[in-house]
Amino acid sequence: MMIENLKKEKNAIILAHNYVRPEIQDIADFVGDSFELALKASKIDADLILFCGVDFMAETAAILNPDKKVLVPDIATCPLAQMLDTDSLLSYKRMYPDAKVVLYINTLARHKIYADAICTSSNALKIVNSMDSDKVLFGPDMNLARYVADRTSKEIIPVPKIGFCPTHYQITTEDLSIAVKKHPNAEIVVHPECTVDVQKKADAITSTSGMIRYCKESSKEEFLIGTEVGLIHRLKKDIPNKEFYPISEFSVCPSMKIHTLDKAENALKTEAIHVKIDEYIANKAIIPIKKMIELTKN
Ligand code: 13P
């Protein structure tokens, strides 16, 4: 296979998020959730990284690997990361000077520089609880903010007030009722980017890889999955003896699906789309990213 030859020739590694097309997941060296990908990117032994995910993920890999080339098959923008704007972040920081700032990894590097720590859906509560302040500015996902707020004694201030992942936001309680009627014995497993109403009806709320672990360990045979449909491929591949159904078939992230095998091959061949981060931003953004890695290990 051409991609395999190019990988060897260029000493490249392919990293992919759980949401990308099945055929991309199948050629990747590592597939994971946002935290696993950041952790993997912090220990890469290759000259070149081809990152199949969305912009903030590839940026994180580039920040953690200043001496390596990070390529992407195509430009994939995370709409949630776009919902945070610099002016509101800075005005909230001015309004709450004593608050610590925890930003979701789904933010652009130019915003990560203002964070005390970055978090992902798998470690958000732990990171927030480890901040030495009673107030935490948290953004940009209001549903993850609410998930954390309901489980911590700290005051969580969502920044901006309204920020969400459109793919998770459109999964409704009506979709869930219909799915439950079809599969009454299934356990309900959802992502914390889902609305609070959907979260309330779930048996488990966790990150994408957390969902895989949960379904593996559960004694149940059937699961209703509330996240981007790309995860169903990984669930079926990793746990072939169980059944998985998306709560909504419309929960598709168009940005994650932009990468194709042809584009991946072309990226390795031409090295055309190279992720470049301004040195000043990279040097500042790496601090809260490393803080997250350090706090998650403890
Ligand atoms: P995780 O894979 O970390 O759960 O994140 C999913 C997601 O929604 C990325 O935007």
Residues whose N, C-alpha, C, O or C-beta is under 5 A from the ligand:
A	BS01	13P	G32 D33 S34 F35 T120 S121 S207 T208
